[in-house]
Amino acid sequence: MAGIIFDLDGTLIDSIADIGAAANRVLGARGLPNHSTADYRTMLGHGVRVLLRKALPDGYFELDEVVNEFRADYWDHLLVDTEPFPGIRELLAELGAAGHRLAVLSNKPHRFTARIGEAMFADSGFVEFWGHKDEYAKKPDPTSANELRARLGTEPGATYFIGDSAVDIDTGKAAGMHPIGVSWGYQPVELLRQSDAEVVLETPADLLSVVR
């Protein structure tokens, strides 16, 4: 039995269209320039505040207000175009049938993460489905990953941290887990390799031959 902790956005789900649309609505309402989906792909990974700081013009001082406006808009449009990546549901079914223990750890605020989990993965066998909680530092700090691992009941060497960003690879390494990258997410594969991912998966099904 292994423990497997997944990132969410760019790993299990393709959510960039809804995230970008919400951000652009907020920026547009303030008369600020919009960004392309490709731009938003490069901004993800460190949470909402960092994403919006990158999206705002240099020297823009109303970040707190923009964050609150984004959260309100995104909450109302959370599941418009967001879907699991192809092959994810099948992968989760295979992992569950093999007896592995599954969890999610995202830097997305927890209430958003939990709502997505309930809507899309209620029957997928996750033991825990966490977004960022105020009592924990965000990834790549390993504290929340270690807490999840304890709840899964696995040792670090028998736990895999799966994600599409350098933040996820760094989290897995810091927690003493196996850091595994995915090629279908939002950050370049070369960046994952430079971050010392043990493996970069080409398809979700490839994880089945990696987990022991």
KOLLUM-648880 format. One record per atom (N, C-alpha, C): z, x, y. Coordinates in steps of 0.2 Angstrom, whole numbers, padded with zeros to 4 digits, always signed. Example, Ala and Ser with C-alpha at 12.3 -4.5 7.8 and 13.67 -1.06 7.14 Angstrom:
// residues 2
+0039+0066-0028
+0039+0062-0022
+0039+0066-0016
+0035+0064-0011
+0036+0068-0005
+0039+0064+0000
END
This chain:
// residues 212
+0000+0004-0006
+0000+0000+0000
+0000+0004+0006
-0004+0003+0011
-0005+0006+0017
-0003+0002+0023
-0001+0004+0028
+0000+0001+0035
-0006+0002+0039
-0009-0003+0042
-0015-0002+0046
-0014-0006+0053
-0014-0002+0058
-0013-0005+0065
-0020-0004+0069
-0022-0010+0071
-0029-0010+0074
-0027-0011+0082
-0032-0008+0086
-0033-0010+0093
-0036-0017+0093
-0037-0020+0098
-0040-0027+0098
-0047-0026+0102
-0047-0026+0108
-0053-0026+0112
-0058-0020+0110
-0064-0021+0108
-0068-0015+0106
-0067-0013+0099
-0062-0016+0096
-0061-0014+0089
-0061-0020+0084
-0057-0025+0085
-0058-0031+0081
-0062-0036+0085
-0062-0037+0092
-0066-0042+0095
-0070-0039+0101
-0076-0042+0102
-0080-0040+0107
-0079-0045+0113
-0075-0043+0118
-0072-0047+0123
-0074-0045+0130
-0079-0040+0130
-0081-0037+0137
-0084-0042+0141
-0088-0047+0139
-0091-0052+0143
-0086-0056+0147
-0081-0058+0143
-0076-0062+0147
-0072-0058+0151
-0070-0052+0150
-0066-0048+0154
-0070-0046+0160
-0076-0044+0160
-0080-0043+0165
-0082-0049+0170
-0083-0055+0167
-0084-0061+0171
-0078-0063+0175
-0072-0062+0172
-0066-0064+0176
-0065-0059+0181
-0066-0052+0180
-0065-0048+0185
-0070-0049+0191
-0076-0050+0189
-0081-0051+0194
-0080-0057+0198
-0078-0063+0195
-0076-0069+0199
-0071-0067+0204
-0066-0063+0202
-0060-0061+0207
-0063-0057+0213
-0067-0052+0211
-0069-0047+0216
-0074-0051+0221
-0078-0055+0218
-0083-0059+0222
-0080-0064+0227
-0074-0067+0225
-0070-0071+0229
-0067-0068+0235
-0066-0061+0234
-0064-0057+0240
-0069-0053+0243
-0076-0055+0242
-0081-0052+0245
-0082-0044+0243
-0080-0043+0237
-0081-0036+0235
-0086-0035+0230
-0089-0029+0229
-0095-0028+0224
-0093-0030+0217
-0098-0033+0213
-0097-0034+0206
-0099-0028+0202
-0097-0028+0196
-0099-0022+0191
-0103-0025+0185
-0107-0020+0182
-0110-0022+0176
-0106-0022+0170
-0108-0025+0165
-0104-0025+0158
-0103-0018+0156
-0109-0014+0157
-0108-0007+0155
-0103-0003+0159
-0102-0005+0165
-0097-0002+0169
-0090-0004+0167
-0089-0010+0165
-0083-0012+0163
-0081-0009+0156
-0086-0007+0152
-0084-0004+0146
-0081+0003+0147
-0082+0006+0152
-0079+0013+0153
-0072+0012+0156
-0071+0006+0159
-0064+0005+0162
-0059+0003+0157
-0060+0000+0151
-0055-0002+0147
-0051+0003+0143
-0045+0001+0141
-0041+0005+0137
-0034+0007+0139
-0033+0006+0146
-0026+0008+0148
-0023+0002+0151
-0026-0004+0150
-0022-0010+0153
-0026-0013+0159
-0023-0019+0161
-0026-0023+0166
-0026-0019+0173
-0020-0016+0175
-0020-0013+0181
-0025-0007+0182
-0025-0003+0177
-0030+0003+0177
-0037+0000+0178
-0039-0005+0174
-0045-0008+0174
-0047-0010+0181
-0043-0014+0184
-0044-0016+0191
-0044-0011+0196
-0039-0006+0195
-0039-0001+0200
-0046+0003+0200
-0049+0004+0194
-0056+0007+0194
-0061+0002+0197
-0060-0004+0196
-0065-0009+0198
-0065-0010+0206
-0059-0009+0209
-0059-0010+0216
-0061-0004+0220
-0064-0005+0226
-0066+0001+0230
-0060+0006+0232
-0061+0012+0233
-0056+0017+0234
-0053+0015+0241
-0046+0015+0240
-0042+0014+0246
-0040+0006+0247
-0042+0002+0242
-0040-0005+0242
-0033-0006+0240
-0029-0009+0245
-0022-0009+0244
-0019-0015+0241
-0023-0020+0239
-0020-0027+0237
-0021-0027+0229
-0019-0022+0226
-0020-0022+0219
-0016-0027+0215
-0009-0028+0217
-0005-0033+0214
-0008-0040+0214
-0010-0042+0220
-0013-0048+0221
-0019-0049+0217
-0024-0044+0216
-0030-0044+0212
-0028-0045+0205
-0023-0041+0203
-0020-0042+0196
-0018-0049+0194
-0014-0052+0198
-0012-0059+0197
-0018-0064+0197
-0023-0063+0202
-0029-0067+0202
-0033-0066+0195
-0034-0060+0193
-0037-0059+0187
-0034-0062+0181
-0027-0061+0180
-0024-0064+0175
-0025-0072+0174
-0024-0075+0180
-0025-0082+0180
-0032-0084+0178
-0037-0081+0181
-0044-0082+0179
-0045-0081+0172
-0043-0075+0170
-0045-0073+0163
-0041-0078+0158
-0035-0080+0159
-0032-0085+0155
-0036-0091+0154
-0039-0093+0159
-0043-0099+0159
-0050-0098+0156
-0052-0092+0155
-0058-0091+0152
-0058-0086+0146
-0052-0086+0143
-0051-0081+0138
-0055-0080+0132
-0058-0086+0130
-0061-0087+0123
-0068-0090+0124
-0071-0089+0130
-0078-0091+0131
-0083-0088+0127
-0084-0082+0127
-0089-0078+0124
-0086-0073+0119
-0080-0072+0118
-0076-0067+0114
-0077-0069+0107
-0078-0065+0103
-0079-0066+0095
-0077-0060+0092
-0075-0060+0086
-0074-0054+0081
-0081-0051+0080
-0080-0044+0080
-0087-0040+0078
-0089-0042+0071
-0095-0042+0070
-0098-0043+0063
-0095-0039+0058
-0093-0042+0053
-0089-0038+0047
-0082-0038+0048
-0079-0040+0053
-0072-0039+0054
-0068-0044+0050
-0070-0050+0050
-0066-0055+0045
-0067-0053+0038
-0072-0051+0036
-0073-0049+0029
-0069-0043+0027
-0068-0038+0032
-0064-0032+0031
-0057-0034+0030
-0055-0039+0035
-0048-0041+0035
-0046-0044+0028
-0050-0048+0026
-0049-0052+0019
-0049-0047+0014
-0053-0041+0014
-0053-0036+0008
-0046-0032+0009
-0044-0031+0015
-0038-0027+0016
-0032-0031+0013
-0032-0037+0015
-0026-0041+0013
-0026-0042+0006
-0032-0043+0003
-0032-0044-0005
-0030-0038-0008
-0031-0032-0005
-0028-0026-0008
-0021-0024-0007
-0018-0029-0003
-0010-0028-0002
-0008-0024+0004
-0013-0022+0008
-0011-0018+0014
-0008-0022+0019
-0004-0019+0023
+0000-0022+0028
-0003-0021+0035
-0005-0027+0039
-0009-0026+0045
-0005-0028+0051
-0007-0025+0056
-0004-0026+0063
-0009-0025+0068
-0008-0028+0074
-0012-0026+0080
-0008-0024+0086
-0010-0019+0089
-0007-0016+0095
-0012-0015+0101
-0012-0019+0106
-0016-0018+0112
-0012-0017+0118
-0016-0014+0123
-0013-0013+0130
-0014-0020+0134
-0018-0024+0131
-0019-0031+0134
-0012-0034+0135
-0010-0038+0140
-0003-0041+0140
-0002-0045+0134
+0004-0046+0132
+0005-0049+0125
+0003-0056+0125
+0004-0060+0130
+0003-0067+0130
-0005-0068+0128
-0009-0064+0131
-0016-0065+0130
-0018-0062+0123
-0015-0057+0121
-0016-0055+0114
-0014-0060+0109
-0008-0062+0110
-0005-0067+0105
-0010-0074+0105
-0012-0076+0111
-0016-0082+0111
-0023-0080+0107
-0026-0074+0108
-0032-0073+0104
-0030-0072+0096
-0025-0069+0095
-0023-0069+0088
-0022-0076+0085
-0019-0081+0088
-0018-0087+0085
-0025-0091+0085
-0029-0090+0089
-0036-0093+0089
-0041-0090+0084
-0040-0084+0083
-0046-0081+0079
-0043-0078+0072
-0037-0076+0072
-0034-0072+0066
-0028-0075+0063
-0027-0082+0064
-0021-0085+0061
-0021-0084+0054
-0026-0084+0050
-0026-0084+0043
-0028-0077+0040
-0028-0072+0044
-0030-0065+0042
-0025-0061+0040
-0019-0063+0039
-0013-0059+0036
-0010-0054+0040
-0010-0054+0047
-0007-0050+0051
+0001-0051+0051
+0004-0045+0050
+0012-0046+0050
+0014-0046+0057
+0011-0043+0062
+0013-0043+0069
+0006-0042+0073
+0006-0045+0079
+0000-0046+0083
+0002-0045+0090
+0003-0038+0092
+0006-0037+0098
+0001-0035+0104
+0002-0037+0110
+0000-0034+0116
+0005-0030+0119
+0004-0028+0125
+0009-0024+0129
+0015-0028+0131
+0021-0026+0129
+0027-0029+0131
+0031-0025+0136
+0034-0028+0140
+0037-0024+0146
+0042-0019+0143
+0045-0020+0138
+0050-0016+0135
+0048-0009+0132
+0041-0009+0131
+0038-0003+0129
+0033+0000+0134
+0032+0006+0133
+0027+0010+0137
+0020+0008+0134
+0015+0008+0138
+0008+0007+0135
+0006+0013+0130
+0001+0011+0126
-0002+0017+0122
-0005+0021+0128
-0005+0028+0126
-0004+0031+0120
+0003+0033+0118
+0008+0031+0123
+0015+0032+0120
+0016+0029+0114
+0019+0032+0109
+0019+0030+0102
+0025+0025+0100
+0029+0024+0105
+0035+0020+0104
+0033+0013+0100
+0029+0009+0103
+0027+0003+0100
+0023+0003+0094
+0019+0009+0093
+0016+0010+0087
+0021+0011+0081
+0026+0015+0083
+0031+0017+0078
+0035+0011+0076
+0037+0006+0081
+0041+0000+0080
+0036-0004+0075
+0030-0005+0076
+0026-0009+0072
+0026-0006+0065
+0025+0001+0064
+0025+0004+0058
+0031+0002+0054
+0037+0002+0057
+0043+0001+0054
+0043-0006+0052
+0040-0011+0055
+0040-0018+0053
+0035-0019+0047
+0030-0015+0047
+0026-0015+0041
+0029-0012+0035
+0034-0008+0036
+0037-0005+0030
+0034+0001+0027
+0030+0005+0031
+0026+0010+0028
+0028+0017+0032
+0027+0022+0029
+0028+0029+0032
+0022+0031+0036
+0023+0036+0041
+0018+0038+0045
+0012+0040+0042
+0013+0044+0036
+0007+0047+0033
+0003+0042+0029
+0006+0036+0028
+0003+0030+0024
+0001+0025+0029
+0000+0027+0036
-0002+0022+0041
-0008+0024+0045
-0012+0020+0046
-0018+0021+0049
-0019+0017+0056
-0021+0021+0061
-0021+0018+0068
-0029+0018+0070
-0032+0012+0070
-0039+0011+0071
-0041+0009+0078
-0045+0012+0081
-0047+0010+0088
-0054+0013+0090
-0056+0010+0096
-0062+0012+0099
-0062+0017+0105
-0056+0019+0106
-0055+0024+0112
-0051+0030+0111
-0051+0035+0116
-0047+0040+0115
-0039+0039+0116
-0038+0033+0119
-0031+0031+0120
-0028+0029+0113
-0032+0026+0109
-0030+0024+0102
-0030+0030+0097
-0034+0035+0098
-0034+0041+0094
-0028+0045+0096
-0026+0045+0102
-0020+0049+0104
-0014+0045+0102
-0014+0039+0102
-0008+0035+0100
-0007+0036+0092
-0012+0036+0088
-0011+0038+0081
-0009+0045+0080
-0011+0049+0083
-0009+0056+0083
-0002+0057+0085
+0000+0054+0090
+0007+0055+0093
+0012+0051+0088
+0010+0046+0085
+0014+0043+0080
+0014+0046+0073
+0010+0051+0072
+0010+0054+0065
+0006+0050+0060
+0002+0046+0063
-0002+0042+0058
-0009+0045+0058
-0013+0042+0054
-0020+0044+0053
-0024+0040+0059
-0027+0044+0063
-0031+0041+0069
-0038+0040+0067
-0040+0034+0067
-0047+0032+0065
-0051+0029+0070
-0057+0032+0072
-0061+0029+0077
-0066+0024+0074
-0069+0020+0079
-0074+0015+0077
-0080+0016+0081
-0086+0015+0079
-0092+0017+0082
-0095+0011+0086
-0092+0005+0085
-0095-0001+0088
-0092-0003+0094
-0087+0001+0097
-0083-0001+0102
-0086+0001+0109
-0081+0002+0114
-0083+0003+0121
-0083+0010+0123
-0081+0015+0119
-0081+0021+0121
-0086+0026+0117
-0089+0031+0120
-0094+0035+0116
-0090+0038+0110
-0094+0038+0104
-0092+0041+0098
-0090+0048+0099
-0094+0052+0103
-0092+0059+0104
-0085+0060+0107
-0083+0055+0112
-0076+0056+0114
-0071+0055+0109
-0072+0050+0104
-0068+0050+0099
-0067+0056+0095
-0073+0059+0093
-0073+0065+0089
-0069+0071+0093
-0070+0071+0100
-0067+0076+0104
-0059+0075+0104
-0057+0069+0103
-0050+0067+0103
-0047+0068+0096
-0051+0071+0091
-0049+0073+0085
-0047+0067+0080
-0052+0062+0081
-0051+0056+0076
-0053+0059+0069
-0049+0057+0064
-0050+0060+0057
-0057+0058+0055
-0059+0051+0056
-0065+0048+0054
-0067+0044+0060
-0074+0043+0061
-0077+0038+0065
-0081+0033+0061
-0078+0027+0060
-0082+0022+0056
-0088+0020+0059
-0093+0019+0054
-0100+0017+0057
-0100+0009+0056
-0096+0006+0051
-0096-0001+0050
-0089-0003+0048
-0087-0009+0050
-0080-0011+0047
-0079-0009+0040
-0083-0011+0036
-0083-0010+0029
-0081-0003+0027
-0083+0002+0031
-0082+0009+0029
-0074+0011+0029
-0070+0006+0032
-0063+0008+0032
-0060+0007+0025
-0064+0003+0020
-0061+0002+0014
-0061+0008+0010
-0066+0013+0011
-0066+0019+0007
-0062+0025+0010
-0059+0023+0016
-0054+0028+0020
-0047+0027+0018
-0045+0021+0018
-0038+0019+0017
-0036+0020+0010
-0030+0023+0009
-0028+0025+0002
-0022+0021+0000
END
